[in-house]
């Protein structure tokens, strides 16, 4: 019976993969030729950092949770203060026992470089301190008719009533004035369908689609209007599948405002991981730029298995949003030293990849081309143009990978390369099936610590650029927050490689893979670069080049303010 069940499960997964790849046109394996604008993206860089949260906590436990990650060398960029943090849903008044000093704690999180999300929806429950006033003033849909939803029984704010919206903003101000950085805007809108039908200001009909847009857009736009453009919301994109194969509910938040989406709430097992992948792939189909999922799942059957937690964390490292949530049972140090080390390494790797992720997400938003692009094969996707990810979705170290056209370099061992076609690979628990396209340009950040990094030797304070040249020209638009970015590029023929960068206020370090030892390296039309005898010597000099024992060419330029052009001759 188990064999029959497994067979049909596999057939269902294959059909899903087919649906995702072909249902709205093929997700191109070739880079989009549209030129990047390099204008500042609509969202801040910090949304791509590692988030942590817990579901039933206090201000002290939230801080302890964050500090525990940081003290163990795991970077944290944001924390979610989840429900129940308030006296009742959407009173916007901190619970006097759970969060008596919330404003102080927001400042404490900021002091250690951690941004703060607060949970909210658009429903006020009966018995809440602001319910009767809102009902008397006519600020709810259907005159305050209540419906049962997953967090109680309450009424829906009428976003079509200008006076109600103004009052609602005044409620939100109590928390926005604490300096929070965004809202986790949870799903509540679907239950408004129980109003049969929903009526708003002037007794006009309000559709579910219209209400969703008003609900999520108001949280996003008012928060940014009041607090600045580095604020965001995190809401669910495609919420769930209705049937086993191929049908999903419409998106629950517009792609043009939901730049930090999470797909929830999955069970904490392999089925939950596949469920998360299904939702992320469907969200990509609908144009959501940045998605992630709860590492290790949200709904608990039994404690998350170590293998599930780690394979999910590795998947999270290669999603635009990486988050660990719900409670301390997901904390990697509560398993063993190996779990902690692997989780930490992949979180550091995710942070190193943020310049690539941020830039490709910005480019995806401009071109309408998804950041996560499902590919032929079971649960495979491109992350941007140049990184192929084949997540584990069941137990075991064997993974069949279907490689697209071109040459692909294994991220965890660059001596291993693969051409188009199917191969079954054995991937140990401390590695993950991720491959870089030969020809790619991958910008990286330096992350402090003695843990795993994608390319040992990165320089702090530099824009570190991995290049995997092929003949021809390749460009990469490096996007920056709050300022125009710069174009990185190379052009190569059999005799020479030319590296270029537009204006940038940071030094540059290029790491050139797979090239012959150079005869000369220098600025185009200018002097030759200093040849260092070691990486330490290159760093001390600031500008120059070094060829390491593995044949990797490292080129550093301390001052690239006016843009640079470097020629490498063989």
ROLUMNU-772938 format. One line per field, with one value per residue (C-alpha): residue number from 1; residue in three letters; chain; x, y, z. Coordinates in Angstrom, 2 decimals, padded with zeros to 5 digits. Example, Ala and Ser with C-alpha at 12.3 -4.5 7.8 and 13.67 -1.06 7.14 Angstrom:
% ROLUMNU-772938
i: [1  2]
aa: [ALA  SER]
ch: [A  A]
c1: [012.30  013.67]
c2: [-004.50  -001.06]
c3: [007.80  007.14]
This chain:
% ROLUMNU-772938
i: [1  2  3  4  5  6  7  8  9  10  11  12  13  14  15  16  17  18  19  20  21  22  23  24  25  26  27  28  29  30  31  32  33  34  35  36  37  38  39  40  41  42  43  44  45  46  47  48  49  50  51  52  53  54  55  56  57  58  59  60  61  62  63  64  65  66  67  68  69  70  71  72  73  74  75  76  77  78  79  80  81  82  83  84  85  86  87  88  89  90  91  92  93  94  95  96  97  98  99  100  101  102  103  104  105  106  107  108  109  110  111  112  113  114  115  116  117  118  119  120  121  122  123  124  125  126  127  128  129  130  131  132  133  134  135  136  137  138  139  140  141  142  143  144  145  146  147  148  149  150  151  152  153  154  155  156  157  158  159  160  161  162  163  164  165  166  167  168  169  170  171  172  173  174  175  176  177  178  179  180  181  182  183  184  185  186  187  188  189  190  191  192  193  194  195  196  197  198  199  200  201  202  203  204  205  206  207  208  209  210  211  212  213  214  215  216  217  218  219  220  221  222  223  224  225  226  227  228  229  230  231  232  233  234  235  236  237  238  239  240  241  242  243  244  245  246  247  248  249  250  251  252  253  254  255  256  257  258  259  260  261  262  263  264  265  266  267  268  269  270  271  272  273  274  275  276  277  278  279  280  281  282  283  284  285  286  287  288  289  290  291  292  293  294  295  296  297  298  299  300  301  302  303  304  305  306  307  308  309  310  311  312  313  314  315  316  317  318  319  320  321  322  323  324  325  326  327  328  329  330  331  332  333  334  335  336  337  338  339  340  341  342  343  344  345  346  347  348  349  350  351  352  353  354  355  356  357  358  359  360  361  362  363  364  365  366  367  368  369  370  371  372  373  374  375  376  377  378  379  380  381  382  383  384  385  386  387  388  389  390  391  392  393  394  395  396  397  398  399  400  401  402  403  404  405  406  407  408  409  410  411  412  413  414  415  416  417  418  419  420  421  422  423  424  425  426  427  428  429  430  431  432  433  434  435  436  437  438  439  440  441  442  443  444  445  446  447  448  449  450  451  452  453  454  455  456  457  458  459  460  461  462  463  464  465  466  467  468  469  470  471  472  473  474  475  476  477  478  479  480  481  482  483  484  485  486  487  488  489  490  491  492  493  494  495  496  497  498  499  500  501  502  503  504  505  506  507  508  509  510  511  512  513  514  515  516  517  518  519  520  521  522  523  524  525  526  527  528  529  530  531  532  533  534  535  536  537  538  539  540  541  542  543  544  545  546  547  548  549  550  551  552  553  554  555  556  557  558  559  560  561  562  563  564  565  566  567  568  569  570]
aa: [UNK  UNK  UNK  UNK  UNK  UNK  UNK  UNK  UNK  UNK  UNK  UNK  UNK  UNK  UNK  UNK  UNK  UNK  UNK  UNK  UNK  UNK  UNK  UNK  UNK  UNK  UNK  UNK  UNK  UNK  UNK  UNK  UNK  UNK  UNK  UNK  UNK  UNK  UNK  UNK  UNK  UNK  UNK  UNK  UNK  UNK  UNK  UNK  UNK  UNK  UNK  UNK  UNK  UNK  UNK  UNK  UNK  UNK  UNK  UNK  UNK  UNK  UNK  UNK  UNK  UNK  UNK  UNK  UNK  UNK  UNK  UNK  UNK  UNK  UNK  UNK  UNK  UNK  UNK  UNK  UNK  UNK  UNK  UNK  UNK  UNK  UNK  UNK  UNK  UNK  UNK  UNK  UNK  UNK  UNK  UNK  UNK  UNK  UNK  UNK  UNK  UNK  UNK  UNK  UNK  UNK  UNK  UNK  UNK  UNK  UNK  UNK  UNK  UNK  UNK  UNK  UNK  UNK  UNK  UNK  UNK  UNK  UNK  UNK  UNK  UNK  UNK  UNK  UNK  UNK  UNK  UNK  UNK  UNK  UNK  UNK  UNK  UNK  UNK  UNK  UNK  UNK  UNK  UNK  UNK  UNK  UNK  UNK  UNK  UNK  UNK  UNK  UNK  UNK  UNK  UNK  UNK  UNK  UNK  UNK  UNK  UNK  UNK  UNK  UNK  UNK  UNK  UNK  UNK  UNK  UNK  UNK  UNK  UNK  UNK  UNK  UNK  UNK  UNK  UNK  UNK  UNK  UNK  UNK  UNK  UNK  UNK  UNK  UNK  UNK  UNK  UNK  UNK  UNK  UNK  UNK  UNK  UNK  UNK  UNK  UNK  UNK  UNK  UNK  UNK  UNK  UNK  UNK  UNK  UNK  UNK  UNK  UNK  UNK  UNK  UNK  UNK  UNK  UNK  UNK  UNK  UNK  UNK  UNK  UNK  UNK  UNK  UNK  UNK  UNK  UNK  UNK  UNK  UNK  UNK  UNK  UNK  UNK  UNK  UNK  UNK  UNK  UNK  UNK  UNK  UNK  UNK  UNK  UNK  UNK  UNK  UNK  UNK  UNK  UNK  UNK  UNK  UNK  UNK  UNK  UNK  UNK  UNK  UNK  UNK  UNK  UNK  UNK  UNK  UNK  UNK  UNK  UNK  UNK  UNK  UNK  UNK  UNK  UNK  UNK  UNK  UNK  UNK  UNK  UNK  UNK  UNK  UNK  UNK  UNK  UNK  UNK  UNK  UNK  UNK  UNK  UNK  UNK  UNK  UNK  UNK  UNK  UNK  UNK  UNK  UNK  UNK  UNK  UNK  UNK  UNK  UNK  UNK  UNK  UNK  UNK  UNK  UNK  UNK  UNK  UNK  UNK  UNK  UNK  UNK  UNK  UNK  UNK  UNK  UNK  UNK  UNK  UNK  UNK  UNK  UNK  UNK  UNK  UNK  UNK  UNK  UNK  UNK  UNK  UNK  UNK  UNK  UNK  UNK  UNK  UNK  UNK  UNK  UNK  UNK  UNK  UNK  UNK  UNK  UNK  UNK  UNK  UNK  UNK  UNK  UNK  UNK  UNK  UNK  UNK  UNK  UNK  UNK  UNK  UNK  UNK  UNK  UNK  UNK  UNK  UNK  UNK  UNK  UNK  UNK  UNK  UNK  UNK  UNK  UNK  UNK  UNK  UNK  UNK  UNK  UNK  UNK  UNK  UNK  UNK  UNK  UNK  UNK  UNK  UNK  UNK  UNK  UNK  UNK  UNK  UNK  UNK  UNK  UNK  UNK  UNK  UNK  UNK  UNK  UNK  UNK  UNK  UNK  UNK  UNK  UNK  UNK  UNK  UNK  UNK  UNK  UNK  UNK  UNK  UNK  UNK  UNK  UNK  UNK  UNK  UNK  UNK  UNK  UNK  UNK  UNK  UNK  UNK  UNK  UNK  UNK  UNK  UNK  UNK  UNK  UNK  UNK  UNK  UNK  UNK  UNK  UNK  UNK  UNK  UNK  UNK  UNK  UNK  UNK  UNK  UNK  UNK  UNK  UNK  UNK  UNK  UNK  UNK  UNK  UNK  UNK  UNK  UNK  UNK  UNK  UNK  UNK  UNK  UNK  UNK  UNK  UNK  UNK  UNK  UNK  UNK  UNK  UNK  UNK  UNK  UNK  UNK  UNK  UNK  UNK  UNK  UNK  UNK  UNK  UNK  UNK  UNK  UNK  UNK  UNK  UNK  UNK  UNK  UNK  UNK  UNK  UNK  UNK  UNK  UNK  UNK  UNK  UNK  UNK  UNK  UNK  UNK  UNK  UNK  UNK  UNK  UNK  UNK  UNK  UNK  UNK  UNK  UNK  UNK  UNK  UNK  UNK  UNK  UNK  UNK  UNK  UNK  UNK  UNK  UNK  UNK  UNK  UNK  UNK  UNK  UNK  UNK  UNK  UNK  UNK  UNK  UNK  UNK  UNK  UNK]
ch: [A  A  A  A  A  A  A  A  A  A  A  A  A  A  A  A  A  A  A  A  A  A  A  A  A  A  A  A  A  A  A  A  A  A  A  A  A  A  A  A  A  A  A  A  A  A  A  A  A  A  A  A  A  A  A  A  A  A  A  A  A  A  A  A  A  A  A  A  A  A  A  A  A  A  A  A  A  A  A  A  A  A  A  A  A  A  A  A  A  A  A  A  A  A  A  A  A  A  A  A  A  A  A  A  A  A  A  A  A  A  A  A  A  A  A  A  A  A  A  A  A  A  A  A  A  A  A  A  A  A  A  A  A  A  A  A  A  A  A  A  A  A  A  A  A  A  A  A  A  A  A  A  A  A  A  A  A  A  A  A  A  A  A  A  A  A  A  A  A  A  A  A  A  A  A  A  A  A  A  A  A  A  A  A  A  A  A  A  A  A  A  A  A  A  A  A  A  A  A  A  A  A  A  A  A  A  A  A  A  A  A  A  A  A  A  A  A  A  A  A  A  A  A  A  A  A  A  A  A  A  A  A  A  A  A  A  A  A  A  A  A  A  A  A  A  A  A  A  A  A  A  A  A  A  A  A  A  A  A  A  A  A  A  A  A  A  A  A  A  A  A  A  A  A  A  A  A  A  A  A  A  A  A  A  A  A  A  A  A  A  A  A  A  A  A  A  A  A  A  A  A  A  A  A  A  A  A  A  A  A  A  A  A  A  A  A  A  A  A  A  A  A  A  A  A  A  A  A  A  A  A  A  A  A  A  A  A  A  A  A  A  A  A  A  A  A  A  A  A  A  A  A  A  A  A  A  A  A  A  A  A  A  A  A  A  A  A  A  A  A  A  A  A  A  A  A  A  A  A  A  A  A  A  A  A  A  A  A  A  A  A  A  A  A  A  A  A  A  A  A  A  A  A  A  A  A  A  A  A  A  A  A  A  A  A  A  A  A  A  A  A  A  A  A  A  A  A  A  A  A  A  A  A  A  A  A  A  A  A  A  A  A  A  A  A  A  A  A  A  A  A  A  A  A  A  A  A  A  A  A  A  A  A  A  A  A  A  A  A  A  A  A  A  A  A  A  A  A  A  A  A  A  A  A  A  A  A  A  A  A  A  A  A  A  A  A  A  A  A  A  A  A  A  A  A  A  A  A  A  A  A  A  A  A  A  A  A  A  A  A  A  A  A  A  A  A  A  A  A  A  A  A  A  A  A  A  A  A  A  A  A  A  A  A  A  A  A  A  A  A  A  A  A  A  A  A  A  A  A  A  A  A  A  A  A  A  A  A  A  A]
c1: [000.00  002.85  004.45  001.18  000.76  004.36  003.87  000.80  002.51  005.43  003.13  001.30  004.58  005.66  002.35  002.74  006.22  004.84  002.03  004.42  006.87  004.36  001.12  001.99  004.73  008.17  010.42  013.34  016.75  018.38  019.12  016.62  018.22  016.43  018.92  018.66  017.69  019.96  017.48  016.97  014.48  011.15  012.17  015.14  018.03  017.26  014.22  016.64  018.46  017.70  014.53  013.55  010.35  008.21  004.46  003.62  006.29  007.10  009.40  012.06  011.78  011.86  015.10  016.56  015.69  017.44  020.49  020.85  021.17  023.63  025.78  026.15  027.39  024.10  023.30  019.82  018.34  014.76  012.46  008.69  006.65  003.78  000.35  -000.60  001.41  -001.58  -004.40  -006.67  -006.35  -005.73  -006.20  -002.59  -002.07  000.77  -000.29  000.69  002.06  003.64  005.01  004.89  007.96  007.57  008.83  012.02  012.51  012.09  014.97  016.99  016.55  017.60  020.70  021.89  021.02  017.73  014.56  011.11  007.87  004.58  001.64  -001.67  -004.85  -007.99  -010.39  -011.27  -012.72  -015.75  -014.63  -011.62  -011.28  -011.79  -014.61  -017.70  -016.48  -015.74  -019.14  -021.02  -019.22  -019.95  -016.33  -017.00  -018.34  -022.06  -022.66  -020.42  -021.76  -019.36  -018.02  -016.02  -012.44  -009.39  -008.46  -011.89  -015.12  -014.99  -015.85  -013.94  -012.61  -014.33  -011.51  -014.05  -015.01  -012.49  -013.35  -012.88  -009.48  -008.39  -009.40  -007.67  -004.44  -004.72  -004.90  -001.83  000.13  000.42  002.78  004.31  005.46  007.57  009.68  008.75  010.00  007.02  003.95  003.38  -000.05  -001.68  -004.52  -007.98  -009.59  -011.08  -013.53  -015.19  -016.94  -019.12  -020.82  -023.01  -022.44  -019.99  -021.30  -019.18  -019.56  -022.80  -024.07  -021.91  -020.87  -017.23  -015.73  -013.13  -010.57  -011.17  -011.03  -007.73  -006.14  -007.41  -006.42  -002.82  -002.15  -003.25  -000.83  001.98  001.35  000.40  003.38  005.80  004.10  004.49  007.76  009.83  010.52  012.65  009.45  007.63  004.88  005.21  002.04  001.15  001.34  -000.38  -001.88  -002.59  -003.62  -007.32  -006.84  -003.89  -002.75  -002.71  -005.28  -004.56  -006.36  -005.80  -002.93  -003.78  -001.64  -000.60  002.89  003.73  003.61  004.52  008.31  008.87  006.31  006.13  004.09  002.54  001.53  003.05  003.49  007.01  007.77  008.72  005.12  005.21  008.44  006.91  003.80  005.99  007.73  004.37  003.21  006.47  006.41  002.78  003.65  006.43  003.87  001.80  004.75  005.79  009.44  010.62  009.21  010.27  008.79  008.96  012.14  011.17  007.47  004.92  002.34  003.78  002.97  006.13  009.45  010.95  013.42  017.01  017.24  014.03  015.19  018.56  017.33  014.66  017.27  019.42  016.40  015.79  019.35  018.51  015.20  014.92  013.39  014.99  013.12  013.12  009.95  007.34  009.30  012.56  011.98  013.41  016.59  019.48  021.60  018.87  019.76  023.54  026.78  026.53  023.05  024.24  027.28  025.36  022.54  025.03  027.06  024.05  022.73  026.13  026.06  022.61  023.91  026.92  024.54  022.39  023.96  023.10  019.62  018.77  020.01  018.30  015.07  015.17  015.81  012.99  010.61  011.52  011.19  008.27  010.42  010.14  013.08  012.36  011.83  010.59  012.51  011.95  012.61  011.17  011.16  013.99  014.30  016.63  017.32  017.76  019.59  022.65  022.01  020.29  018.73  017.51  016.10  015.75  012.05  012.32  014.76  018.13  021.27  020.54  019.16  018.32  019.21  018.17  020.73  019.68  021.82  025.32  027.92  027.12  029.65  028.85  028.82  030.40  033.19  034.21  036.17  032.81  031.06  028.03  026.56  022.90  021.01  019.94  022.31  021.77  024.16  025.04  024.98  026.09  024.04  026.44  026.11  023.17  022.47  023.21  025.05  026.43  026.12  029.47  029.51  027.92  028.80  027.92  028.42  028.87  029.01  031.67  030.18  032.26  033.16  035.20  032.37  031.61  031.86  031.20  034.69  037.35  039.34  036.59  037.55  035.57  034.21  034.60  032.10  033.30  032.59  032.82  033.25  033.04  033.98  032.98  033.73  031.59  030.18  028.21  026.65  025.30  023.34  024.37  021.49  021.93  019.51  018.66  021.02  021.68  023.64  026.48  027.00  029.52  030.65  033.34  034.17  036.38  038.14  040.83  043.64  042.25  039.60  038.34  036.60  034.45  032.57  030.50  030.89  030.80  031.73  033.17  036.43  036.15  037.57  037.21  037.65  038.19  037.48  038.79  041.27  044.91  047.61  047.83  050.87  049.85  047.06  046.53  044.19  043.17  045.42  047.17  049.71  050.08  048.74  050.98  051.41  051.08  052.68  049.75  046.20  047.44  049.84  047.05  044.83  047.65  048.43  044.75  045.09  046.75  046.33  047.26  047.02  046.43  047.51  044.19  044.67  042.06  042.93  042.15  042.07  041.56  040.85  040.74  039.38  036.64  034.72  034.93  034.41  037.20  038.32  040.95  042.60  043.85  046.14  047.10]
c2: [000.00  002.38  001.68  002.53  005.71  006.71  006.11  008.36  010.98  011.07  011.26  014.17  016.01  015.53  016.90  019.92  020.58  020.39  022.80  025.34  025.29  025.39  026.89  030.54  030.14  028.68  030.28  031.30  029.78  032.69  036.05  038.76  041.28  044.33  046.81  047.26  050.78  050.61  052.89  052.26  049.42  049.98  047.96  047.96  045.49  044.31  042.25  039.74  039.11  036.18  036.62  034.84  034.79  032.90  032.56  032.71  034.80  037.83  040.78  039.00  035.70  037.51  039.25  036.03  034.22  036.82  037.08  033.29  033.20  036.09  034.74  031.47  033.28  033.17  036.60  038.02  040.89  041.00  039.70  039.23  040.09  037.75  037.33  037.59  040.76  043.09  043.21  041.82  041.46  044.89  047.14  048.18  048.36  046.14  043.47  044.80  041.44  040.10  043.34  046.07  047.86  047.19  050.62  050.13  046.68  048.00  050.38  047.54  045.45  048.40  048.86  045.37  045.88  043.95  045.27  044.66  043.35  043.45  041.12  042.64  042.00  044.03  042.47  043.80  041.13  041.49  042.46  044.44  047.90  049.66  047.47  049.28  052.74  051.60  049.90  052.96  055.21  052.88  051.99  048.31  046.54  045.59  047.88  045.84  042.39  039.88  036.66  033.83  033.72  031.75  034.16  034.80  036.55  040.10  042.74  044.07  047.62  049.36  050.64  052.31  054.74  057.64  058.47  054.83  054.74  057.93  056.45  053.16  055.03  056.76  053.31  052.14  055.25  053.94  051.26  053.12  055.82  053.14  053.02  049.56  048.57  046.73  044.59  040.89  041.32  037.96  036.33  037.40  038.70  035.41  035.28  038.52  036.31  035.15  038.56  037.47  040.01  042.53  046.10  049.17  052.95  054.09  050.50  049.69  046.10  045.30  042.31  040.05  041.09  044.79  044.29  042.40  045.14  047.90  045.98  045.14  048.30  050.50  048.83  049.20  052.73  054.39  052.88  054.12  057.51  057.95  056.16  056.08  053.97  051.47  050.03  047.04  044.53  040.76  039.07  035.73  035.61  032.52  031.16  027.53  024.84  024.00  020.64  018.26  019.38  022.61  024.88  027.58  030.39  033.89  035.89  037.42  040.55  042.53  041.74  045.44  045.98  042.57  042.46  040.25  037.49  034.29  031.21  029.61  027.64  024.24  021.13  020.44  017.43  016.59  017.08  020.56  021.38  020.31  022.33  025.42  024.85  024.50  027.82  029.61  028.32  029.38  032.80  033.14  032.43  035.35  037.74  037.87  038.93  037.78  034.76  032.51  029.97  029.00  026.93  023.64  024.37  026.05  023.43  020.80  017.11  015.94  017.67  018.61  015.96  017.10  016.25  018.14  021.20  021.32  020.69  023.35  025.78  025.14  025.82  029.03  030.16  030.13  031.97  035.77  035.61  033.36  032.97  030.65  030.74  029.65  028.62  027.38  023.86  025.19  026.47  024.53  024.42  022.38  019.43  018.93  020.67  019.48  020.98  024.29  024.40  023.58  026.00  028.76  028.15  028.40  031.50  033.16  032.03  033.61  036.91  036.75  036.33  039.36  041.68  039.06  038.42  042.12  043.00  040.11  040.75  044.41  043.38  040.84  043.51  045.82  043.20  041.19  038.07  035.96  035.75  032.05  030.36  026.75  024.52  021.09  018.37  017.77  020.92  022.72  026.45  029.18  031.89  034.81  034.04  032.26  030.00  026.62  025.15  021.55  021.37  018.10  017.29  013.82  011.93  010.75  012.21  011.20  013.97  013.76  017.06  018.04  020.58  023.26  024.06  025.31  024.40  024.38  024.61  022.94  025.70  023.57  022.09  024.08  021.14  019.50  020.77  019.46  019.82  019.69  016.49  014.44  013.18  011.64  013.12  012.17  015.33  015.10  016.76  019.69  020.58  021.37  020.85  024.40  025.24  028.44  029.05  029.23  032.81  034.29  037.37  036.96  039.92  038.99  040.64  039.95  038.49  038.68  035.40  032.24  030.31  029.07  031.54  030.96  032.06  032.14  035.35  037.96  041.45  043.36  046.67  045.67  044.70  041.16  039.94  036.31  036.00  032.74  034.01  032.62  034.20  037.24  039.93  039.54  042.34  042.40  045.34  045.85  047.62  049.76  050.97  054.69  055.44  054.43  051.24  050.39  048.03  045.22  043.47  041.50  040.83  037.92  036.50  033.85  036.32  038.76  039.49  043.02  043.84  046.95  048.67  051.82  054.41  052.96  054.28  050.94  049.19  046.18  042.68  040.44  036.68  035.17  031.44  029.06  031.30  030.79  032.55  036.12  037.60  041.08  042.86  046.61  049.53  050.01  052.66  053.01  051.40  047.72  046.52  045.46  041.67  040.47  037.30  036.49  037.48  039.26  041.24  042.11  043.33  045.38  047.01  047.73  047.70  044.88  041.21  037.77  034.26  031.64  027.98  026.94  029.21  031.75  035.31  037.95  041.62  044.42  048.08  050.35  053.44  052.74  055.97  056.99  053.50  051.18  049.14  046.46  044.30  040.79  039.50  035.85]
c3: [000.00  000.85  -002.55  -004.34  -002.27  -003.02  -006.74  -006.93  -004.77  -007.19  -010.22  -008.57  -007.94  -011.55  -012.80  -010.51  -011.89  -015.42  -014.52  -012.98  -015.87  -018.71  -017.36  -018.10  -020.65  -020.21  -017.60  -019.81  -019.22  -021.06  -019.39  -020.19  -022.57  -021.15  -019.68  -015.90  -014.87  -011.77  -009.97  -006.23  -005.65  -003.94  -000.87  001.54  001.58  005.10  004.02  002.49  005.77  008.07  010.17  013.39  015.39  017.86  018.05  021.77  023.38  025.46  024.93  026.99  025.11  021.75  022.73  024.15  020.92  018.77  021.02  021.09  017.30  017.22  020.05  018.14  015.04  013.12  011.64  012.27  010.29  011.55  014.26  014.07  017.16  016.44  017.88  020.69  021.37  021.94  024.48  021.72  017.95  016.42  019.41  018.74  022.49  023.80  026.27  029.73  030.89  027.67  026.15  028.83  027.40  023.68  022.58  024.60  023.10  019.57  020.32  021.84  018.68  016.56  018.71  017.69  014.03  014.01  012.35  013.87  012.30  014.25  013.54  012.41  010.40  009.53  012.05  015.50  017.77  019.97  023.45  022.21  023.74  020.39  019.04  020.38  019.38  015.82  015.58  016.86  014.36  011.42  010.73  009.97  006.91  007.11  010.07  012.34  011.58  013.10  011.63  013.05  011.78  012.85  015.69  017.18  016.26  014.98  012.39  009.39  009.06  006.15  003.94  001.64  004.44  004.57  008.18  009.21  007.50  009.24  012.61  011.76  011.00  014.35  015.97  014.00  015.01  018.54  017.21  014.28  016.70  018.41  015.26  014.00  010.55  009.13  009.63  009.33  007.75  008.28  006.40  007.52  004.34  003.12  006.03  004.88  002.32  005.22  005.21  002.25  000.68  002.09  002.08  002.73  002.83  001.20  001.25  -001.77  -002.48  -001.66  -003.47  -001.90  -004.54  -003.84  -000.09  -000.27  -002.29  000.02  003.16  002.27  000.32  003.23  005.66  003.14  001.90  005.19  007.02  004.37  004.23  007.97  008.70  005.49  002.41  004.31  005.81  004.33  004.97  004.90  003.68  002.16  -001.63  -003.11  000.05  -000.64  -003.07  -003.22  -004.91  -005.18  -008.59  -010.47  -008.83  -006.28  -004.59  -005.99  -004.46  -001.11  -001.59  -004.64  -005.99  -006.30  -002.54  -001.09  -001.42  001.63  001.20  003.22  002.35  005.40  007.34  006.57  008.68  009.88  007.68  004.09  002.98  004.48  002.66  -000.66  000.20  000.72  -002.62  -004.38  -002.93  -003.77  -007.34  -007.73  -006.27  -008.84  -011.55  -010.27  -010.24  -006.58  -006.50  -003.06  -001.22  001.61  004.01  007.68  007.99  009.61  009.06  011.31  012.26  014.59  014.52  016.29  016.71  013.33  012.21  011.95  008.24  007.45  009.42  007.69  004.15  004.73  006.09  003.02  000.81  002.79  002.10  -001.62  -001.34  -001.39  002.11  004.76  008.03  011.03  013.00  015.49  018.58  020.12  018.76  015.45  017.13  015.53  018.70  020.45  018.15  018.08  017.08  013.48  013.09  014.51  012.23  009.05  009.84  010.66  007.50  005.24  006.98  006.49  002.85  002.41  003.80  001.47  -001.48  -000.62  -003.27  -005.90  -004.46  -004.04  -007.52  -009.28  -007.37  -008.45  -012.05  -011.85  -010.58  -013.47  -016.18  -014.77  -014.85  -011.69  -009.27  -008.64  -012.02  -011.95  -014.35  -015.90  -013.34  -009.89  -007.74  -009.52  -010.08  -011.19  -008.62  -010.97  -014.20  -012.89  -009.88  -010.34  -007.17  -006.83  -003.27  -001.40  -000.95  000.59  002.80  001.52  -000.07  -003.70  -005.92  -009.61  -011.30  -014.81  -016.00  -018.49  -021.52  -020.81  -018.23  -014.51  -011.67  -008.35  -005.76  -003.02  -005.14  -008.21  -009.59  -010.41  -013.53  -015.40  -018.89  -019.94  -019.19  -016.17  -013.49  -010.08  -007.53  -003.96  -001.84  001.82  004.54  004.85  001.15  -001.16  -004.88  -006.11  -009.32  -010.89  -014.62  -016.40  -017.66  -014.52  -012.51  -008.80  -006.42  -002.75  000.65  003.25  006.44  009.58  011.27  010.78  009.20  005.72  002.88  -000.80  -001.77  000.94  000.74  000.50  001.65  004.26  003.01  -000.65  -003.30  -003.94  -007.46  -008.62  -012.38  -014.36  -017.84  -021.23  -024.59  -025.29  -023.01  -019.80  -017.75  -014.22  -012.82  -009.19  -007.44  -004.33  -001.68  -001.83  -004.74  -008.31  -008.74  -011.12  -014.03  -013.64  -016.81  -018.55  -022.16  -023.14  -026.16  -026.34  -025.62  -023.07  -020.47  -019.83  -016.53  -016.16  -013.39  -013.32  -010.59  -007.08  -003.65  -002.48  -003.37  -005.69  -005.46  -008.52  -008.27  -011.74  -012.12  -014.77  -016.60  -017.52  -015.54  -016.87  -018.59  -017.47  -015.59  -015.77  -016.19  -019.81  -021.28  -017.94  -015.63  -014.82  -011.49  -008.65  -008.49  -004.90  -003.60  -001.27  -000.49  002.62  000.45  -002.00  000.82  002.32  -001.04  -001.75  -005.54  -007.48  -008.35  -007.08  -008.56  -005.88  -005.85  -007.39  -010.39  -009.24  -010.27  -007.64  -008.68  -006.14  -006.87  -003.84  -005.63  -008.17  -007.69  -011.33  -012.72  -013.84  -016.83  -016.34  -018.99  -018.23  -021.00  -021.33]
